[in-house]
Amino acid sequence: MEFAKKTINEEARLKTIERHLLQEDIIEQDFQGIVQLAAFICKVPSSMISIIGAEKQWFKGKVGDVEDNLAREITFCGHAINQDGLFLIEDASKDVRFHDNPLVTKYPYCRFYAGIPLKLDGHNLGTLCVLDTKPRKLDQEQIVNLKLLAEQATKLVTLRGKELELTNQNAIIKRRNNDLSVSSSVNKQMMSMISHDVRGPIGSILTYFKSKNEKLHDVDKVQKFFPLMESTLRSIYDMVENMLEWSNHINNPKVKEVDLLEVLQEVESLHASQLAFKQNKFETNLKQSTKVVCDKNALLFILRNLVGNAIKFTEEGIITVNFTEQDDDCIKISVVDTGIGMSEELLGKVRSAEKKISTSGTRQEKGSGMGLNLIQKFLQKLDSELTIESKVNQGSTFSFLLKKAV
């Protein structure tokens, strides 16, 4: 028995099958009309549109009792795709290549086979074929019509590929439109913040200098103004850094395994001077490397802001970042402070996140009121959300969940 050989450009051929979604062995109504007409024209009981995979043959259209998912190497179609044009076997029992083939010696006891390759992008993906259990011949008219039907089958596959390509292009366009919409929203928010939260404090500084212009020669009075000016400029700097970092990553989160211990050490280092300035202790229950699946920059942004907020509202207290494993393969991350806390009314406003909520810190530090809003948007991108608990004069807890790395 002669086994069917692989084609010369086999890898590219298989990719073409996959690209046109032909890899499933499902009979499709679009192809049924073609095989029914082929069987009628050639006066045979069986006709198929076959697809030849890496190891198996399956059918997209079929008439007659023919087994699918056969080993490619024993199929007639496996031979047919290695040539262009009609592949004809008038009596397989007398053909030296097929007389001992199991499809001939056993059920379905095939004798006659005629197949036309379905050529697409330069590759023969399968065939339109007709079979019979009796030896027979095809006349010229039947051969011409069989070739025409094979062309129609190829056009159907081509059309399916174009339709799939169009669907993918529409999905890309829709995704880009969504990204543009988000970018537009981001730009509007940034312009709003720049207009109000940057221009406002700078305007206050300029107003102060104008009103005190005649007294600027008084070094002592100018020096007294430095702490307020430093606090104001620090607030502006932090907010601009937040805006830039958030806008750079909100549309394109790069999700991968992230080491929580590394991130936490970086956050602690960033806030070291602020912690010391307000005499706050920094504690954590995380003692070894633990990994989650998220965007590292997003997590840095979230923890930097939450720890910064905790410091803002805590004086001579403790800032704790706890990590707790949950039953659903998640890790709960909580930023806890022993600061001034929030009233029920303020807590309700902060939780609703309907608008910016800005409150002064223990040393009258100002903020943009956008930090928590931006954190929530980042967490939405990570399929998480922020939960907040707080009591006046006892402190606050901000928590969220992240998937633990497998």
C-alpha positions as CSV (number, residue, x, y, z in Angstrom):
1,M,0.0,0.0,0.0
2,E,1.2,3.5,-0.8
3,F,0.8,6.0,2.0
4,A,-0.2,9.6,1.3
5,K,2.8,11.9,1.6
6,K,3.0,15.3,3.3
7,T,2.9,18.4,0.9
8,I,6.0,20.4,0.2
9,N,4.8,23.5,2.0
10,E,3.0,21.6,4.8
11,E,3.4,24.2,7.6
12,A,2.1,27.1,5.5
13,R,-0.8,24.9,4.2
14,L,-1.9,24.0,7.8
15,K,-1.7,27.7,8.8
16,T,-4.0,28.5,5.8
17,I,-6.5,25.9,7.1
18,E,-6.4,27.5,10.6
19,R,-6.7,31.0,9.2
20,H,-9.9,30.1,7.4
21,L,-11.4,28.3,10.5
22,L,-11.5,25.0,8.7
23,Q,-9.9,23.0,11.5
24,E,-13.1,21.7,13.1
25,D,-14.8,18.5,11.8
26,I,-18.3,20.0,11.6
27,I,-20.6,19.6,8.6
28,E,-21.6,23.0,7.4
29,Q,-24.8,23.8,5.5
30,D,-22.9,26.2,3.1
31,F,-21.1,23.2,1.6
32,Q,-23.9,20.6,1.7
33,G,-25.5,21.9,-1.6
34,I,-22.2,21.5,-3.4
35,V,-21.7,17.8,-2.4
36,Q,-25.3,16.9,-3.1
37,L,-25.0,18.3,-6.6
38,A,-21.7,16.6,-7.1
39,A,-23.2,13.2,-6.2
40,F,-26.1,13.8,-8.5
41,I,-24.0,14.8,-11.5
42,C,-21.6,11.9,-11.1
43,K,-24.3,9.4,-10.2
44,V,-22.6,8.2,-7.1
45,P,-23.8,7.5,-3.5
46,S,-21.1,9.5,-1.8
47,S,-19.6,12.9,-2.1
48,M,-17.5,15.0,0.4
49,I,-15.7,18.2,0.8
50,S,-12.6,17.1,2.8
51,I,-10.0,19.0,4.7
52,I,-6.6,17.3,5.2
53,G,-5.0,18.2,8.5
54,A,-1.6,17.3,9.9
55,E,-2.6,13.7,10.8
56,K,-6.4,13.4,10.1
57,Q,-8.9,14.0,7.4
58,W,-12.3,15.5,8.2
59,F,-15.3,16.7,6.2
60,K,-17.1,20.1,5.9
61,G,-19.8,18.7,3.7
62,K,-20.8,15.1,3.2
63,V,-23.4,12.9,1.3
64,G,-23.4,9.1,2.0
65,D,-22.2,6.9,4.8
66,V,-18.5,7.7,4.9
67,E,-16.4,7.7,8.0
68,D,-14.5,10.9,8.9
69,N,-11.5,11.6,11.1
70,L,-9.5,8.9,9.2
71,A,-5.8,8.7,9.4
72,R,-4.5,11.0,6.6
73,E,-1.9,8.5,5.3
74,I,-4.6,6.0,4.1
75,T,-7.0,8.5,2.6
76,F,-7.4,9.0,-1.2
77,C,-7.8,12.8,-0.6
78,G,-4.3,12.7,1.1
79,H,-2.9,11.6,-2.3
80,A,-5.1,14.0,-4.3
81,I,-3.8,17.2,-2.6
82,N,-0.3,16.4,-3.7
83,Q,-1.2,17.3,-7.3
84,D,-3.3,19.8,-9.1
85,G,-6.3,18.9,-11.2
86,L,-8.4,15.7,-11.2
87,F,-7.1,12.7,-9.1
88,L,-9.0,9.7,-10.6
89,I,-9.2,6.0,-9.5
90,E,-11.6,4.0,-11.6
91,D,-11.1,0.7,-9.8
92,A,-9.1,0.8,-6.6
93,S,-9.0,-3.0,-6.3
94,K,-6.9,-3.2,-9.4
95,D,-4.7,-0.1,-8.6
96,V,-1.3,-1.2,-7.3
97,R,-1.3,1.9,-5.0
98,F,-4.6,1.1,-3.3
99,H,-5.6,-2.5,-3.8
100,D,-4.5,-3.4,-0.2
101,N,-5.7,-0.1,1.3
102,P,-8.1,-0.8,4.3
103,L,-10.7,1.5,2.7
104,V,-10.7,-0.9,-0.2
105,T,-10.3,-4.3,1.5
106,K,-12.7,-3.3,4.4
107,Y,-15.8,-1.1,4.8
108,P,-16.6,1.1,2.9
109,Y,-15.1,-1.2,0.2
110,C,-14.3,1.8,-2.0
111,R,-13.6,1.2,-5.7
112,F,-14.2,4.5,-7.5
113,Y,-12.7,7.8,-6.4
114,A,-12.5,11.2,-8.1
115,G,-11.2,14.3,-6.3
116,I,-10.4,17.9,-7.3
117,P,-8.1,19.8,-4.9
118,L,-9.4,22.9,-3.2
119,K,-6.5,25.4,-3.8
120,L,-6.3,28.5,-1.7
121,D,-3.3,30.9,-1.3
122,G,-1.2,28.4,-3.3
123,H,-2.0,25.5,-1.1
124,N,-4.3,22.5,-1.5
125,L,-6.3,22.4,1.7
126,G,-8.5,19.4,0.8
127,T,-10.8,18.2,-2.0
128,L,-14.2,18.0,-3.5
129,C,-14.5,14.3,-4.1
130,V,-17.0,11.6,-5.2
131,L,-16.9,7.9,-4.3
132,D,-18.6,4.6,-5.2
133,T,-18.4,1.0,-4.1
134,K,-18.4,0.0,-7.7
135,P,-15.8,0.6,-10.5
136,R,-16.9,3.4,-12.9
137,K,-15.8,6.1,-15.2
138,L,-16.6,9.8,-15.6
139,D,-17.5,11.4,-18.9
140,Q,-16.0,14.7,-19.9
141,E,-19.2,16.6,-19.0
142,Q,-19.1,15.2,-15.4
143,I,-15.4,16.1,-15.0
144,V,-16.1,19.7,-16.2
145,N,-19.0,20.0,-13.8
146,L,-17.0,18.5,-10.9
147,K,-14.2,21.1,-11.5
148,L,-16.8,23.9,-11.6
149,L,-18.2,22.7,-8.2
150,A,-14.7,22.6,-6.8
151,E,-14.2,26.2,-7.8
152,Q,-17.4,27.1,-6.1
153,A,-16.3,25.4,-2.9
154,T,-13.0,27.2,-3.1
155,K,-14.8,30.5,-3.5
156,L,-16.9,29.7,-0.4
157,V,-13.8,29.1,1.6
158,T,-12.2,32.3,0.3
159,L,-15.4,34.3,1.1
160,R,-15.3,32.8,4.6
161,G,-11.7,34.0,5.0
162,K,-12.6,37.5,3.8
163,E,-15.5,37.6,6.2
164,L,-13.3,36.5,9.1
165,E,-10.7,39.1,8.1
166,L,-13.4,41.8,8.0
167,T,-14.7,40.7,11.4
168,N,-11.2,41.0,12.8
169,Q,-10.6,44.4,11.2
170,N,-13.9,45.6,12.7
171,A,-12.9,44.3,16.1
172,I,-9.6,46.2,15.8
173,I,-11.3,49.4,14.7
174,K,-13.8,49.1,17.6
175,R,-10.9,48.5,20.0
176,R,-9.1,51.5,18.7
177,N,-12.2,53.6,18.9
178,N,-12.6,52.5,22.5
179,D,-9.0,53.4,23.2
180,L,-9.4,56.8,21.5
181,S,-12.6,57.3,23.6
182,V,-10.6,56.4,26.8
183,S,-7.7,58.6,25.7
184,S,-10.1,61.5,25.1
185,S,-11.6,61.0,28.6
186,V,-8.1,60.8,30.1
187,N,-7.1,64.0,28.3
188,K,-10.2,65.8,29.6
189,Q,-9.5,64.6,33.2
190,M,-5.9,65.7,32.9
191,M,-6.9,69.1,31.5
192,S,-9.4,69.5,34.3
193,M,-6.8,68.7,36.9
194,I,-4.2,71.0,35.3
195,S,-6.8,73.8,35.1
196,H,-7.9,73.5,38.7
197,D,-5.3,71.7,40.8
198,V,-2.1,73.0,39.2
199,R,-3.1,76.5,38.3
200,G,-4.9,77.1,41.6
201,P,-2.0,76.5,44.0
202,I,0.5,78.3,41.7
203,G,-1.9,81.2,41.5
204,S,-2.0,81.3,45.3
205,I,1.8,81.5,45.5
206,L,1.9,84.3,42.9
207,T,-0.9,86.2,44.7
208,Y,1.1,85.9,48.0
209,F,4.2,87.3,46.4
210,K,2.3,90.2,44.8
211,S,0.7,91.1,48.1
212,K,3.9,90.8,50.0
213,N,6.1,92.3,47.4
214,E,7.2,95.3,49.4
215,K,8.2,93.0,52.3
216,L,10.3,90.5,50.3
217,H,13.5,92.1,51.6
218,D,12.5,90.7,55.0
219,V,14.5,87.4,55.0
220,D,12.8,86.1,58.2
221,K,9.3,86.6,56.7
222,V,10.2,85.0,53.4
223,Q,11.8,82.0,55.2
224,K,8.5,81.5,57.2
225,F,6.8,81.1,53.8
226,F,9.1,78.4,52.6
227,P,7.4,75.4,54.3
228,L,4.0,76.4,52.9
229,M,5.5,76.9,49.4
230,E,7.4,73.6,49.7
231,S,4.2,71.8,50.7
232,T,2.2,73.4,47.8
233,L,4.9,72.6,45.2
234,R,5.2,69.0,46.6
235,S,1.4,68.6,46.1
236,I,1.6,69.9,42.6
237,Y,4.6,67.7,41.8
238,D,3.0,64.5,43.2
239,M,-0.2,65.2,41.3
240,V,1.5,65.8,37.9
241,E,3.6,62.7,38.4
242,N,0.4,60.7,39.2
243,M,-1.3,62.1,36.1
244,L,1.6,61.2,33.8
245,E,2.1,57.8,35.2
246,W,-1.6,57.0,35.1
247,S,-2.1,58.2,31.6
248,N,0.9,56.3,30.3
249,H,-0.4,52.9,31.7
250,I,-4.2,53.1,31.9
251,N,-4.7,52.1,28.2
252,N,-2.0,49.5,28.0
253,P,-1.6,47.5,31.2
254,K,1.3,45.0,30.9
255,V,0.1,42.1,33.0
256,K,2.8,39.6,34.2
257,E,4.1,38.1,37.4
258,V,5.2,40.8,39.9
259,D,7.1,40.3,43.1
260,L,5.2,42.0,45.9
261,L,8.2,42.3,48.2
262,E,10.2,44.2,45.5
263,V,7.3,46.6,44.9
264,L,6.8,47.2,48.6
265,Q,10.5,47.9,49.2
266,E,10.4,50.4,46.4
267,V,7.3,52.1,47.9
268,E,8.8,52.3,51.3
269,S,12.0,53.8,49.9
270,L,10.0,56.4,48.0
271,H,8.2,57.5,51.2
272,A,11.1,57.2,53.6
273,S,11.6,60.9,54.1
274,Q,7.9,61.6,54.6
275,L,7.6,58.7,57.1
276,A,10.5,60.2,59.1
277,F,9.2,63.8,58.8
278,K,5.9,62.8,60.5
279,Q,7.5,60.2,62.8
280,N,5.5,57.3,61.4
281,K,6.6,53.7,61.5
282,F,6.2,51.5,58.4
283,E,5.3,47.8,59.0
284,T,4.4,44.8,56.9
285,N,3.7,41.1,57.4
286,L,5.4,40.2,54.1
287,K,8.7,38.6,54.9
288,Q,9.5,36.7,51.7
289,S,9.1,36.9,47.9
290,T,5.4,36.5,46.9
291,K,4.2,37.0,43.3
292,V,0.9,38.2,41.9
293,V,-0.3,38.7,38.3
294,C,-0.7,42.4,37.5
295,D,0.8,45.4,35.9
296,K,3.9,46.4,38.0
297,N,3.6,50.1,37.2
298,A,-0.1,50.0,38.1
299,L,0.6,48.3,41.4
300,L,3.4,50.8,42.2
301,F,1.0,53.7,41.4
302,I,-1.7,52.2,43.7
303,L,0.5,51.4,46.7
304,R,2.5,54.7,46.4
305,N,-0.8,56.7,46.5
306,L,-2.4,54.6,49.3
307,V,0.7,54.7,51.5
308,G,1.1,58.4,50.7
309,N,-2.5,59.0,51.8
310,A,-1.9,57.1,55.0
311,I,1.1,59.2,55.8
312,K,-0.8,62.4,55.0
313,F,-3.5,61.6,57.6
314,T,-1.3,60.0,60.3
315,E,1.1,61.7,62.8
316,E,3.4,59.7,65.0
317,G,1.5,56.5,64.1
318,I,1.9,53.3,62.2
319,I,1.4,52.6,58.5
320,T,1.0,48.9,57.9
321,V,0.8,47.0,54.5
322,N,-0.7,43.6,55.1
323,F,-0.9,40.7,52.6
324,T,-3.4,37.9,53.2
325,E,-3.9,34.8,51.0
326,Q,-7.6,34.2,50.2
327,D,-9.4,30.9,49.3
328,D,-9.9,31.9,45.7
329,D,-6.2,32.0,44.7
330,C,-6.1,35.8,45.4
331,I,-4.0,37.9,47.7
332,K,-5.7,40.7,49.7
333,I,-3.5,43.7,50.0
334,S,-4.4,46.2,52.8
335,V,-2.9,49.6,53.6
336,V,-3.8,50.3,57.2
337,D,-3.1,53.5,59.2
338,T,-3.6,54.7,62.8
339,G,-4.4,58.2,61.7
340,I,-7.4,60.6,62.0
341,G,-9.8,58.4,60.1
342,M,-13.0,59.6,58.5
343,S,-16.6,60.3,59.6
344,E,-19.4,58.2,58.2
345,E,-20.5,61.1,56.0
346,L,-17.0,61.6,54.5
347,L,-16.5,57.8,54.2
348,G,-19.7,57.6,52.1
349,K,-18.6,60.3,49.8
350,V,-15.1,58.7,49.3
351,R,-16.7,55.3,48.6
352,S,-19.1,56.7,46.0
353,A,-16.2,58.2,44.0
354,E,-18.8,60.3,42.1
355,K,-16.5,63.3,42.3
356,K,-13.2,64.4,43.7
357,I,-12.9,64.5,47.5
358,S,-10.0,66.5,48.7
359,T,-9.2,66.9,52.4
360,S,-6.2,68.4,54.2
361,G,-3.7,66.2,56.0
362,T,-2.6,66.5,59.6
363,R,-0.2,69.3,58.6
364,Q,-2.7,70.9,56.2
365,E,-1.1,69.1,53.2
366,K,-3.2,69.6,50.1
367,G,-4.2,67.1,47.5
368,S,-5.9,67.0,44.1
369,G,-8.7,64.7,45.2
370,M,-8.0,62.6,42.1
371,G,-5.8,59.9,43.7
372,L,-8.5,57.5,44.7
373,N,-10.4,58.0,41.5
374,L,-7.3,57.1,39.5
375,I,-6.6,54.1,41.7
376,Q,-10.1,52.8,41.1
377,K,-9.6,53.0,37.3
378,F,-6.4,51.1,37.5
379,L,-8.0,48.4,39.7
380,Q,-10.8,48.1,37.2
381,K,-8.2,47.3,34.5
382,L,-6.9,44.6,36.8
383,D,-10.4,43.2,37.5
384,S,-10.3,44.4,41.1
385,E,-11.8,47.1,43.2
386,L,-11.0,49.2,46.3
387,T,-12.7,48.6,49.6
388,I,-12.5,51.3,52.3
389,E,-13.1,51.1,56.1
390,S,-12.5,53.9,58.5
391,K,-13.3,55.2,62.0
392,V,-12.7,58.7,63.4
393,N,-9.5,58.9,65.4
394,Q,-8.8,55.2,64.9
395,G,-7.6,55.1,61.3
396,S,-8.4,53.8,57.9
397,T,-8.0,50.6,55.9
398,F,-7.8,50.5,52.0
399,S,-7.9,47.0,50.5
400,F,-8.0,45.3,47.1
401,L,-7.5,41.8,45.7
402,L,-5.0,40.6,43.1
403,K,-4.6,37.1,41.5
404,K,-1.8,35.1,43.0
405,A,0.8,33.8,40.4
406,V,0.6,30.1,39.8
